[in-house]
Amino acid sequence: MSLGRKSLIPILFLVVALAGTWAPVWAQNKYVYVANWTDNNVSGYLRDATTGVLTQIAGSPWPAGNAPAGVTVDQTGTCVFVANFLSNNVSAYKINASTGVLTQVSGSPFSAGTAPIAVAVDFFNQLVYVANAFDGSGSLGSISAFQNNSVTCALTAVAGSPFRDPAAFSTPSSVVVDRSGSFVYVTNEFSNNVSGFKINLAPGPSFGALTAIGAPTAAGTWPISVVAVPASGVNFIYVSNDGSNNVSGYSFDGTTGVLTAVPSSPFLLRNATSPGLITVAPGTRQLYVPNFDSNNVSGININTSCSPSPCTFDGHMTEVATSPYRTGSGPTSVAVDPSGKFAYVTSMLSNNVWGYNINGSNGALTVSGAPVPAGQFAISVFFTP
C-alpha cells in the first residue's frame, strides 16, 4: 500500500499509535483515540487494563478537520493532536483525565502546510512536528514546527516554520522525534530516503527550528513510516518500506544525528506485502508492522549482539517465529499499550480496531476478542500513558 501505488491520499494507510506509549505506566485510566478519515472525527475508547478490551467513551466521536490522517497524544496524556489532510491544519484537544472526553482547545485548529499527513510530539511535550505531504515549491513537502503549551495544549508556530530538506525532500509521509529531543527524522516516500534534522534547543521564538543533517539517507522503495526506539541512549530508528516489503533499520550518532544502517537492514518481511505504519513495543524488544495487502501484522525482534562479548544492542532484526498474524481488511497502523501487554491494529477497509495479547517472552500475538467498530476509514490510533 502506498501513496504512489494507490493514489495520493493518506486514507490508504492507517496510523496506529498509543498516547504516551513510552511513558511510565501510571495507576490511571488508559484511553485510545482513533482518527476517522471519512467521518472527519476522532473516536475515543477506554482500555480495560486486565483484558485489553476497548469500550467507546460517552460522547465519542468528536469533530475534527477534513480528512484527519494522523493522531498523537503527548507524554503526559493531556493533549491530543490530529493532522487534517484536506483542511491543511492541526486540531488540538485537551483530555479529561477522569473520563477521556476530548475538548477542542482555544485557537484550534492551527494552520499547517498543504496536506498534513502525520504528527509527532517530542518526549518533553514542548514541540509538535507535522509532515506536510505536498507543501512548498514544486509540492515537494515540508515540516511544520510548533511550540506546545503543555497546560493548555495550544500551539504556536516556531519562527521560520515550515522547514525543508534542501538536498531532497519528496512527499514526506511520516515524522518522529528521537528520545533525547535532539533530532527529527522524516520519511520521503517518492525519493526513497530519510531526512534528518537537528532541533534548535535555544529558548525563544526559534526554539524547535530544524536544520538538515547532511544529505538524506537511502531507504527502501516508498518509505512511509518511521519510528524511534524510545529508550534513552538507545539511538535507533526503523522505517517501513511499502514498495519493497521490508524494514530499514538505522543507528544514529547521538551528537550529529547521522544515520548508519544496522546489520540485516533492510529486513525482508515473511509472507507480507505493503507494510504500513509501524511501532516499537515498550522495552525495545519488538517491532510490529501492519501489512495492508496481505491483511496481517508482522512481529520483528530487535536484537543484541554478543560477539564479541559483552552483549550490546546493535538493532539487527529477526522475525518472530509465528509471525505474521491475521488482521482485518487493509491494516495500516499498529500500536502497543504502555504496559506492553496489548497491541492494536486499525483495519481501514473493515472500519474497526483489532486487539491482541502479546506474549511477554517472545512477542507473539494472539487475537483477543472481537474487533471494535470505528468510524469510516479509521486512520490513526493512539494511547494515553
C-alpha positions as CSV (number, residue, x, y, z in Angstrom):
1,M,0.0,0.0,0.0
2,S,1.4,3.4,-0.9
3,L,0.6,6.9,-1.8
4,G,2.3,6.2,-5.1
5,R,0.6,3.0,-5.9
6,K,-2.9,3.6,-4.6
7,S,-3.4,7.3,-5.1
8,L,-2.1,10.3,-3.2
9,I,-4.4,10.0,-0.3
10,P,-3.3,9.1,3.2
11,I,-6.5,7.1,3.9
12,L,-4.7,4.3,2.2
13,F,-2.7,3.8,5.3
14,L,-3.7,3.8,9.0
15,V,-1.7,5.3,11.8
16,V,-2.0,3.3,15.0
17,A,-0.3,5.0,17.9
18,L,-0.6,4.9,21.7
19,A,-0.6,8.1,23.6
20,G,2.4,8.2,25.8
21,T,3.5,4.7,24.7
22,W,6.9,5.2,26.1
23,A,5.9,7.0,29.4
24,P,5.8,5.2,32.7
25,V,2.6,3.2,33.4
26,W,0.6,5.1,36.0
27,A,-2.4,4.0,38.0
28,Q,-4.9,5.8,35.9
29,N,-7.3,5.2,33.0
30,K,-5.8,4.4,29.6
31,Y,-7.6,5.9,26.7
32,V,-7.3,5.2,23.0
33,Y,-8.1,7.7,20.2
34,V,-8.7,6.9,16.6
35,A,-8.9,9.4,13.7
36,N,-11.6,8.6,11.2
37,W,-10.8,9.9,7.7
38,T,-14.2,9.8,6.0
39,D,-16.3,10.8,9.1
40,N,-14.0,13.8,9.9
41,N,-13.9,13.0,13.6
42,V,-12.0,11.3,16.4
43,S,-13.3,8.3,18.3
44,G,-12.2,7.6,21.9
45,Y,-12.1,4.3,23.9
46,L,-11.4,3.2,27.4
47,R,-9.0,0.2,27.6
48,D,-9.6,-2.5,30.2
49,A,-6.2,-2.9,32.0
50,T,-6.8,-6.6,32.6
51,T,-8.3,-7.8,29.3
52,G,-7.3,-5.1,26.9
53,V,-10.9,-4.8,25.7
54,L,-11.9,-1.3,24.4
55,T,-15.2,0.4,25.3
56,Q,-16.2,3.6,23.5
57,I,-16.2,6.7,25.7
58,A,-19.6,8.5,26.1
59,G,-19.8,11.4,23.7
60,S,-17.4,9.9,21.2
61,P,-16.7,10.7,18.4
62,W,-15.7,14.3,18.4
63,P,-15.4,16.6,15.4
64,A,-12.0,17.1,13.7
65,G,-11.0,18.8,10.4
66,N,-11.4,17.5,6.9
67,A,-9.8,14.0,6.4
68,P,-8.0,13.5,9.7
69,A,-4.9,11.5,8.8
70,G,-2.8,11.1,11.9
71,V,-3.3,11.4,15.6
72,T,-0.9,11.5,18.5
73,V,-1.0,12.2,22.3
74,D,1.6,13.9,24.4
75,Q,3.6,12.0,27.0
76,T,1.5,13.4,29.9
77,G,-1.7,12.1,28.5
78,T,-3.0,15.7,28.4
79,C,-3.1,16.7,24.8
80,V,-4.3,15.1,21.6
81,F,-3.2,16.4,18.2
82,V,-4.7,15.5,14.8
83,A,-3.3,16.2,11.4
84,N,-6.2,17.1,9.0
85,F,-5.1,16.3,5.4
86,L,-7.7,18.2,3.4
87,S,-8.2,21.2,5.6
88,N,-4.4,21.8,6.0
89,N,-4.4,22.2,9.7
90,V,-4.0,20.5,13.1
91,S,-6.8,20.0,15.6
92,A,-5.7,20.2,19.3
93,Y,-7.7,18.8,22.2
94,K,-7.4,18.5,25.9
95,I,-8.2,15.2,27.6
96,N,-10.4,14.9,30.7
97,A,-8.3,12.6,32.8
98,S,-11.3,11.2,34.6
99,T,-13.5,10.4,31.6
100,G,-11.3,10.6,28.5
101,V,-13.6,13.1,26.9
102,L,-11.9,15.5,24.4
103,T,-12.4,19.3,24.4
104,Q,-11.0,21.2,21.5
105,V,-8.7,24.0,22.8
106,S,-8.9,27.7,22.1
107,G,-7.4,28.6,18.7
108,S,-7.8,25.1,17.3
109,P,-7.4,24.1,14.5
110,F,-4.0,25.6,13.9
111,S,-2.7,26.2,10.4
112,A,-0.2,23.8,8.9
113,G,1.2,23.3,5.4
114,T,-0.5,21.6,2.4
115,A,-1.8,18.1,3.1
116,P,-0.6,17.4,6.7
117,I,-0.4,13.7,6.9
118,A,1.4,12.8,10.2
119,V,2.1,14.4,13.6
120,A,4.6,13.8,16.3
121,V,5.3,15.2,19.8
122,D,8.7,15.3,21.5
123,F,9.2,13.3,24.7
124,F,9.3,16.5,26.8
125,N,5.9,17.7,25.5
126,Q,7.4,21.0,24.3
127,L,7.4,20.6,20.5
128,V,5.0,19.3,17.8
129,Y,6.0,18.4,14.3
130,V,3.7,17.9,11.3
131,A,4.7,16.3,8.0
132,N,3.0,18.1,5.0
133,A,2.9,15.9,2.0
134,F,2.5,18.4,-0.8
135,D,3.6,21.7,0.7
136,G,6.0,24.3,-0.8
137,S,7.6,24.9,-4.2
138,G,7.1,22.1,-6.5
139,S,4.8,20.5,-3.9
140,L,7.7,18.6,-2.5
141,G,6.5,18.8,1.1
142,S,7.6,20.4,4.3
143,I,7.6,20.0,8.1
144,S,5.6,22.4,10.2
145,A,7.0,23.0,13.7
146,F,5.0,24.2,16.7
147,Q,5.8,25.1,20.4
148,N,3.3,23.3,22.6
149,N,1.8,24.8,25.8
150,S,1.6,21.6,27.8
151,V,-1.0,23.0,30.1
152,T,-3.5,24.4,27.6
153,C,-2.4,22.2,24.6
154,A,-2.4,25.4,22.4
155,L,0.2,25.6,19.6
156,T,2.4,28.4,18.5
157,A,4.3,28.2,15.2
158,V,8.1,28.1,15.5
159,A,9.9,31.1,13.8
160,G,10.8,30.0,10.3
161,S,8.3,27.2,10.1
162,P,7.7,25.3,7.8
163,F,11.1,23.6,7.2
164,R,12.5,21.6,4.3
165,D,15.5,19.5,3.5
166,P,17.3,21.4,0.7
167,A,19.0,18.2,-0.6
168,A,16.0,16.1,-1.5
169,F,12.5,16.3,0.0
170,S,9.8,14.5,-1.8
171,T,6.4,13.8,-0.3
172,P,7.1,13.4,3.5
173,S,4.9,10.6,4.8
174,S,5.9,10.3,8.5
175,V,7.8,12.2,11.2
176,V,9.4,11.2,14.5
177,V,11.4,12.9,17.3
178,D,14.2,10.9,19.0
179,R,14.0,10.1,22.7
180,S,16.6,12.8,23.6
181,G,14.6,15.5,21.8
182,S,17.6,16.4,19.7
183,F,16.7,15.1,16.2
184,V,13.7,14.8,13.9
185,Y,13.6,12.1,11.1
186,V,11.2,12.2,8.2
187,T,10.4,9.5,5.6
188,N,10.3,10.9,2.0
189,E,8.1,8.5,0.1
190,F,8.8,9.5,-3.5
191,S,12.6,10.0,-3.2
192,N,13.0,6.7,-1.3
193,N,15.1,8.1,1.6
194,V,15.1,9.6,5.1
195,S,15.8,13.2,6.0
196,G,17.4,14.0,9.4
197,F,17.2,17.4,11.2
198,K,18.8,18.9,14.2
199,I,16.4,20.7,16.6
200,N,17.3,24.1,17.8
201,L,17.0,23.9,21.6
202,A,17.9,27.6,22.4
203,P,15.0,29.4,24.1
204,G,13.0,31.9,22.2
205,P,10.8,32.1,19.1
206,S,13.2,29.8,17.1
207,F,13.1,27.0,19.8
208,G,12.2,23.9,17.8
209,A,13.5,25.2,14.5
210,L,15.0,22.5,12.2
211,T,18.4,22.3,10.4
212,A,19.0,19.5,7.9
213,I,21.7,16.9,8.8
214,G,23.7,16.4,5.6
215,A,22.2,14.5,2.7
216,P,19.2,12.2,3.1
217,T,19.9,8.6,3.8
218,A,18.8,5.9,1.4
219,A,15.8,3.7,2.4
220,G,13.8,1.1,0.5
221,T,11.1,1.7,-2.0
222,W,8.3,4.1,-0.9
223,P,9.2,4.5,2.8
224,I,6.1,5.6,4.6
225,S,6.7,5.2,8.3
226,V,9.5,6.0,10.8
227,V,9.7,5.2,14.5
228,A,12.4,5.8,17.1
229,V,13.3,3.4,19.9
230,P,12.1,5.2,23.0
231,A,14.8,4.3,25.4
232,S,17.4,6.9,26.5
233,G,20.8,6.3,24.9
234,V,19.5,3.6,22.5
235,N,19.8,5.5,19.3
236,F,18.0,3.6,16.6
237,I,15.1,4.3,14.2
238,Y,13.2,1.9,11.9
239,V,11.5,2.6,8.6
240,S,8.8,0.6,6.8
241,N,9.2,0.5,3.0
242,D,5.8,-0.1,1.4
243,G,7.1,-0.8,-2.2
244,S,9.9,-3.2,-1.3
245,N,8.1,-5.1,1.5
246,N,10.9,-4.6,4.0
247,V,12.0,-2.6,7.0
248,S,15.2,-0.5,7.2
249,G,17.0,0.0,10.5
250,Y,19.5,2.7,11.4
251,S,21.6,3.7,14.3
252,F,22.2,7.4,14.7
253,D,25.1,9.4,16.2
254,G,23.9,11.0,19.4
255,T,25.9,14.1,18.7
256,T,25.4,14.6,14.9
257,G,22.2,12.6,14.2
258,V,23.9,11.0,11.2
259,L,22.3,7.6,10.3
260,T,24.1,4.3,9.7
261,A,22.3,1.1,8.6
262,V,22.2,-1.7,11.2
263,P,23.2,-5.3,10.3
264,S,20.4,-7.2,8.5
265,S,19.0,-3.9,7.0
266,P,16.8,-3.8,5.0
267,F,14.9,-6.8,6.5
268,L,12.5,-8.6,4.2
269,L,9.2,-9.5,5.8
270,R,7.8,-13.0,5.5
271,N,4.5,-13.5,3.7
272,A,3.8,-9.8,3.9
273,T,3.1,-7.1,1.4
274,S,2.6,-3.3,1.6
275,P,3.9,-2.7,5.1
276,G,2.3,0.3,6.8
277,L,2.9,2.4,9.9
278,I,5.0,0.6,12.5
279,T,5.6,0.8,16.2
280,V,8.2,-0.3,18.7
281,A,7.0,-2.1,21.8
282,P,8.0,-0.9,25.3
283,G,11.2,-2.5,26.3
284,T,12.6,-2.0,22.8
285,R,12.4,-5.8,22.1
286,Q,9.9,-5.9,19.2
287,L,8.7,-4.0,16.2
288,Y,5.2,-4.6,14.8
289,V,4.4,-3.9,11.2
290,P,0.8,-3.9,9.6
291,N,0.7,-5.2,6.1
292,F,-2.1,-3.7,4.0
293,D,-2.3,-6.0,1.0
294,S,-1.7,-9.3,2.9
295,N,-4.1,-8.4,5.8
296,N,-1.7,-9.4,8.5
297,V,0.8,-7.9,11.0
298,S,4.4,-8.9,11.4
299,G,6.4,-9.2,14.6
300,I,10.1,-8.5,14.4
301,N,12.6,-8.9,17.2
302,I,15.1,-6.1,17.7
303,N,18.3,-7.9,18.8
304,T,21.6,-7.6,20.7
305,S,24.9,-8.9,19.6
306,C,27.1,-11.0,22.0
307,S,30.1,-11.5,19.6
308,P,32.4,-10.2,20.8
309,S,31.5,-10.1,24.5
310,P,29.9,-8.2,26.2
311,C,26.5,-8.2,24.7
312,T,25.5,-4.9,23.1
313,F,22.3,-3.6,21.5
314,D,23.1,-3.5,17.7
315,G,19.5,-3.2,16.4
316,H,19.6,-6.1,13.9
317,M,16.2,-7.7,13.1
318,T,14.8,-11.2,13.1
319,E,11.2,-12.2,12.6
320,V,9.1,-13.7,15.5
321,A,8.7,-17.4,14.8
322,T,4.9,-17.5,14.4
323,S,4.7,-14.1,12.5
324,P,2.7,-12.8,10.6
325,Y,-0.7,-12.7,12.4
326,R,-4.1,-12.2,10.7
327,T,-5.9,-8.9,10.9
328,G,-9.0,-7.2,9.4
329,S,-9.0,-5.9,5.9
330,G,-6.5,-3.2,5.0
331,P,-4.4,-2.9,8.2
332,T,-2.3,0.2,8.0
333,S,-1.2,1.0,11.6
334,V,-0.3,-0.7,14.8
335,A,0.3,0.4,18.4
336,V,1.3,-1.3,21.7
337,D,-0.2,-0.1,25.0
338,P,2.2,1.3,27.7
339,S,2.1,-1.9,29.7
340,G,3.4,-3.9,26.7
341,K,0.6,-6.5,27.2
342,F,-1.7,-5.5,24.3
343,A,-1.4,-4.5,20.6
344,Y,-4.0,-2.8,18.5
345,V,-4.3,-2.6,14.7
346,T,-6.6,-0.3,12.8
347,S,-8.1,-2.1,9.7
348,M,-9.1,0.6,7.3
349,L,-11.3,-1.4,4.9
350,S,-13.2,-3.1,7.7
351,N,-13.6,0.1,9.7
352,N,-12.5,-1.4,13.0
353,V,-9.7,-1.9,15.5
354,W,-8.3,-5.4,16.2
355,G,-6.9,-6.2,19.7
356,Y,-4.1,-8.7,20.5
357,N,-2.5,-10.2,23.6
358,I,1.3,-10.0,23.5
359,N,3.3,-13.0,24.7
360,G,5.8,-11.3,27.1
361,S,8.5,-13.9,26.4
362,N,8.7,-14.0,22.6
363,G,6.5,-11.1,21.3
364,A,3.9,-13.4,19.6
365,L,0.4,-12.1,19.1
366,T,-2.9,-13.7,19.9
367,V,-6.3,-12.2,18.9
368,S,-8.2,-11.0,21.9
369,G,-12.0,-10.8,21.5
370,A,-14.0,-9.3,18.6
371,P,-12.8,-6.3,16.7
372,V,-14.1,-2.9,18.0
373,P,-16.1,-0.8,15.5
374,A,-14.5,2.5,14.5
375,G,-15.6,5.3,12.0
376,Q,-15.3,5.1,8.3
377,F,-11.7,4.6,7.2
378,A,-10.3,4.7,10.7
379,I,-6.8,6.0,10.0
380,S,-4.9,6.6,13.2
381,V,-5.0,5.4,16.9
382,F,-3.0,6.5,19.9
383,F,-2.9,5.6,23.7
384,T,-2.7,7.8,26.7
385,P,0.3,7.0,29.1
